[in-house]
């Protein structure tokens, strides 16, 4: 059985928010993508990381993985920072990153599906990425995922 999901390449994201805007446009304003800007004191620069939905169940954007293609957020990303595919298929780019152990899980609510990331997180931010429910505006969090 296919297990579709996202991998965020944090080395490619430059904080343009195109994914968040595409998600809101596809959902009529009730988007689930949000880009966090975190300040790395160690590197003296901002660091961006997209938090995206996990496309599980009935995605609010209406994207249907069974029909193929790419969700609006990933399709719109100009840097290619959002990858979407079958995480259980080692022949796909997303599945290969998962099977090689190169993708690490993004924070999520306990028991909920997880998006993953690849790339280098600044050391002062590593291990302290916030839970999406604590930073994404409440109107963008599905009721089942937030507190």
N, C-alpha and C positions, 0 to 999 in steps of 0.2 A: 504494500500500500504506500502510495506517495505521501511524503510529509514535506509540504512546502513551507518556506519561510525566508526571512531576510538575513543578509549579512551586510553590515555597515563597514565600509573601509574608511576608518577615521583619518588615515593619511591623505585621503582625497577630498574630504569634506572641507569646504572653505566658508560655510555659513551663509549661503545665498538664500536659504529658506524656500527654494523652488519646490522641494518635496512637500513641505507643509502647505504651501499655496495650492499645489496640484491636488492634494488630498482634500482640502477644504472646498475647492471648486467641484471635485467629483462627488462630494457628499452633501453639497448644498450648505456648507458652512459648519458641519459637524465633524471636522477632521480628527484623525487620530495620530497624525505625524506632527512632531514638534522638534525643533532644533535647539539644543542647549548650547549656550556659550559659557564656557568655564574659563576662568583666568588661571593660567599656570604661572605661579610666582617664580618657580625654578627657571622656566624658559622666558619669562617676561613677555608673554604674548597670550592672546586668546586661543582657545581650543574649542572646536565645534564637534558635537556628536548628535546625529539625528536619532531620536527615539521614534520608532515606527510601530504600527500595529503588527499583529502577527498573522493577519489574514486567515484566522481560524473561524470556523463556523460560518457565519453570514457577515462578511466584511461590509462595513458601512458604505464603502465606495462602490459596492456592487460588483467588484472584480471576481471573476470565477476562474480559479486555477485549473479546473477540469477542462475549460475551453482553451487554455494556453494563453500565451502572451505575457505581458508584464504589467503590474499594477501602475496606476497613474503616477504615484510618487517616484518609483524607480525609473519609469519611462522619461520623466521630466528632469531628472538629476543631470545637470550639465557635466559634472565631473566623473560620473560613473561610480559614485560613492555608495549607492544602494544597489545591491545585487539580490535578485530573487530567483528561487528555483527549488528543486526537489532536494532537500537536505539529506535524504536517505539514498540518493543515487550518486555513487562515487564517480560516475562518468560526467556529471554536470559540474560546472565551476563551483557552485555553492556546496554541493555534496562532497566535492573533493576537499575543500577547505575544512569542512566538518570532520570528514574521515581522517584527515591528516592531523587533526587536533590543533590546527592553526587558528580556528575561530573560537573566541571566548564568549560566554553568555553576557548579555547586557542585564542590568538589574531588572527585576520584574516582581510582581506580586507572587507570594508563595503559591505554588500549584498551578500557575498560569503559564501558557506557552511563552517561549523566550525567543527574542531576536538575538543575533550574535554579532560580534565585531571582530575585525582584523585590523592590524596596524599598531602603531606605537602610541600609547597613552603616556603623557608626561608623568614622570615618577611621582611628583607631588599630587597628582590626581588619581593615580592608579590605586585601585582598591577602595576608592571613595566616590565612585560614580553614584549619583543619587537614584533612589527608587523613582520610577516615572510618576507615581501618584503624589510624590512630594513636590514635584516641579512643574508638571504639565497642568495648565489651567483646567479646573474641574470640568468645565463644559466639554473638554476634549477627551475625557477619560470615560470609557464605558463603565456603567454602574457596577458591573461585576468585577472590575479590575481595581477600583479605588476603595479607599476607606472612608 
